[in-house]
Amino acid sequence: MTVLTRSFLLSALAVSVSAAGCSAGRLSRSSSDSKSSDQNAGGIMAASRSTLAPVYAPLAEQLVSDFDLREKEGIGIDLGSGPGTLILELCRRTRMHWINADINPDVFPSFFRRASELGLGGRVSAVFADAQALPFHDNYADMVVSRGSFHFWEDKTRGFREIYRVLKPGAVAYIGRGFSKNLPVETARAIRAKQGKKMKYDPAETAEELRRIMALLEIETFTIHRPSPPASEGVNYGVWIEFYKPAS
């Protein structure tokens, strides 16, 4: 069986990553979702391998360090992972199984191919997923991460409610846009220069929006992160939110 054929079969079967974990009945697209899924998959993958290529390894390193993931087992979900670059970096550094949950399944064959080439094929899955109606059972994931996705969600409050629902008690989510705190400043500055005005946004306003969402959802255990390494003045490192589902 060729790798490509195997990739299509795996993506088709990925909804049953765990018999107890996924619910095919929750898979549906709205008209706005269809527009998102129609984006050029090649363009998305090209961005992850060019302009944004330096972002993912440092972010994976930060996640592993901050949340003590190196020896952790269980299920991690990268929501809106696209070509899955962050997942592959996390697989290299953890023992967890990582799920690419994305609304654009066109990227899955390339994702599986890259995972197979790196010897990580048995450590990943892919699921067609709308952030506002995730196809996972309650209390399913040991961690949910997402970079550069939430600001595209039509109903952010619903998306964050879904993330909270699928987290296991005691599990954490780390959701945001921008860069990790350990990305070298010269690298961050170069990326922003390439992106130009299209990535200009106010991280303070975004932070306030995230606080309002947490209040609406009555999530009390959360932290807003706005990375600002030394000498990073004038460089937007973005904004992230870390939140937990209580262990009790």
C-alpha positions in Angstrom: 0.0 0.0 0.0 1.4 3.4 -0.9 1.9 6.1 1.7 -0.7 8.3 0.0 -3.3 5.6 -0.1 -2.6 4.8 3.5 -3.0 8.5 4.4 -6.4 8.8 2.8 -7.5 5.6 4.6 -6.2 6.9 7.9 -7.9 10.2 7.5 -11.1 8.5 6.7 -10.8 6.3 9.8 -9.4 9.0 12.1 -12.9 9.7 13.5 -12.6 6.5 15.4 -9.3 7.4 17.1 -10.8 5.9 20.2 -14.0 4.1 20.4 -14.8 5.9 23.6 -13.4 9.2 22.4 -15.0 10.4 19.2 -18.5 10.9 18.1 -19.1 10.9 14.4 -22.5 12.4 14.9 -20.8 15.7 15.9 -19.2 16.2 12.5 -20.9 18.9 10.5 -20.1 22.0 8.5 -21.8 25.3 8.3 -21.6 27.4 5.2 -18.9 29.6 6.8 -16.9 26.4 7.7 -17.1 25.3 4.1 -15.5 28.5 3.0 -12.7 28.0 5.4 -12.1 24.4 4.2 -11.9 25.6 0.6 -8.8 27.6 1.3 -5.8 26.4 -0.7 -4.2 23.6 1.3 -0.9 24.1 -0.6 -0.8 27.7 0.5 -1.3 26.8 4.1 1.4 24.2 4.0 3.8 26.5 2.2 3.4 29.2 5.0 4.1 26.6 7.7 7.3 25.6 5.9 8.5 29.1 5.0 7.5 32.3 6.9 6.3 30.4 10.0 8.7 27.5 9.9 10.8 28.8 12.7 7.8 29.2 15.1 6.9 25.6 15.8 10.0 24.0 17.4 10.4 26.7 20.0 6.6 26.6 20.8 6.8 22.8 21.2 9.8 23.2 23.5 7.9 25.8 25.6 4.9 23.6 25.9 6.9 20.5 26.9 8.8 22.6 29.5 5.9 24.5 30.9 3.6 21.6 31.2 6.1 18.8 31.9 5.1 16.8 28.9 8.3 14.9 28.1 7.4 11.7 29.8 3.6 12.2 29.7 1.3 9.8 28.0 -2.2 10.3 26.8 -4.1 12.2 24.1 -3.2 15.7 22.9 -5.3 17.6 20.4 -4.0 20.4 18.2 -7.1 22.3 17.1 -6.7 24.0 13.7 -3.4 22.3 13.2 -3.5 22.5 9.4 -0.4 20.7 8.0 0.3 19.5 11.6 3.8 21.1 11.9 3.3 21.7 15.7 2.1 18.2 16.2 5.2 16.7 14.6 7.4 18.8 16.8 5.4 17.7 19.9 5.6 14.1 18.8 9.4 14.4 18.7 9.5 15.6 22.3 6.7 13.7 24.0 5.2 10.2 24.3 1.7 11.4 23.7 -0.6 10.6 20.8 -1.5 13.8 19.0 -4.6 14.4 17.0 -4.8 17.0 14.1 -8.3 18.4 14.5 -8.9 20.7 11.5 -11.8 21.8 9.3 -9.7 21.5 6.1 -9.1 17.7 5.5 -7.2 18.5 2.3 -4.1 18.9 4.5 -4.3 15.4 6.0 -2.6 13.4 3.3 0.5 15.6 3.4 0.4 15.5 7.3 0.3 11.7 7.3 3.0 11.5 4.7 5.3 13.8 6.7 4.6 11.8 9.9 5.4 8.6 8.2 8.7 10.0 6.8 9.7 11.0 10.3 8.8 7.6 11.8 5.9 9.1 13.7 3.0 7.6 11.8 1.8 5.5 14.7 1.7 8.6 17.0 -0.7 10.8 15.1 -4.3 10.8 13.9 -6.4 13.4 12.0 -10.1 14.3 12.4 -12.3 16.7 10.5 -13.4 19.0 13.2 -15.3 22.2 13.6 -14.0 24.1 16.7 -17.5 25.0 17.6 -18.7 21.4 17.6 -15.8 19.1 18.4 -16.2 15.4 17.5 -14.9 14.2 20.9 -16.6 12.8 24.0 -16.6 14.8 27.2 -13.4 14.5 29.4 -11.4 13.1 26.5 -8.1 15.0 26.1 -5.1 15.3 28.3 -4.2 18.6 26.6 -5.6 20.8 23.9 -3.4 23.3 22.1 -4.0 25.7 19.2 -1.9 28.3 17.5 -3.3 30.8 15.1 -6.8 29.4 14.9 -9.2 30.9 17.4 -9.5 34.3 15.9 -11.1 32.7 12.8 -13.9 31.0 14.8 -17.3 32.6 14.2 -18.4 31.9 17.7 -15.3 32.0 20.0 -17.3 31.5 23.2 -18.8 28.3 21.8 -15.3 27.1 20.6 -13.8 27.6 24.1 -16.8 25.9 25.7 -16.1 22.9 23.5 -12.4 22.8 24.4 -13.3 22.9 28.1 -15.9 20.1 27.6 -13.4 17.7 26.0 -10.6 18.3 28.5 -10.2 15.7 31.2 -10.5 16.9 34.8 -7.2 18.4 35.7 -6.1 18.8 32.0 -5.0 22.0 30.4 -5.5 24.0 27.2 -3.1 26.5 25.7 -4.7 28.5 23.0 -3.4 31.6 21.2 -1.8 33.4 18.3 1.7 34.7 17.8 5.0 33.4 19.1 6.3 31.5 22.1 8.3 33.3 24.7 11.5 31.5 23.7 11.4 32.5 20.0 14.6 34.6 19.3 13.7 38.3 18.9 15.5 38.6 15.6 13.5 35.7 14.3 10.2 37.2 15.5 11.0 40.6 14.0 11.9 39.0 10.6 8.6 37.0 10.6 6.5 40.1 11.4 8.3 42.0 8.6 7.4 39.3 6.1 3.8 39.2 7.2 3.3 43.0 6.9 0.0 44.7 7.8 -2.1 41.6 7.4 -1.1 40.3 10.9 -1.5 43.6 12.7 -3.9 43.3 15.7 -4.1 44.7 19.2 -3.0 42.0 21.7 -4.4 44.0 24.6 -7.9 44.0 23.0 -7.6 40.2 22.3 -6.6 39.6 25.9 -9.7 41.5 27.1 -11.8 39.4 24.7 -10.4 36.2 26.1 -11.1 37.4 29.7 -14.7 38.1 28.8 -15.1 34.6 27.3 -13.7 33.0 30.4 -16.1 35.0 32.5 -19.1 34.0 30.3 -18.0 30.3 30.7 -17.4 30.7 34.4 -13.8 29.4 34.0 -11.9 30.7 36.9 -8.5 29.0 36.6 -6.9 30.7 33.6 -3.8 32.9 32.8 -3.4 35.3 30.0 0.1 35.3 28.5 1.6 38.2 26.4 5.2 37.2 25.8 7.7 40.0 25.8 11.3 38.7 25.8 14.1 41.2 26.4 14.8 43.6 23.5 11.4 42.7 21.9 10.0 46.2 22.0 8.0 46.9 18.9 7.5 43.2 18.1 4.1 41.7 18.6 4.6 38.3 20.2 0.9 37.7 20.4 -1.4 36.6 23.1 -2.2 33.2 24.7 -4.5 31.8 27.3 -3.8 28.9 29.5 -6.8 27.3 31.3 -7.6 24.2 33.3 -10.6 22.0 34.0 -10.7 21.4 37.8 -9.5 18.0 38.9 -12.5 17.5 41.1 
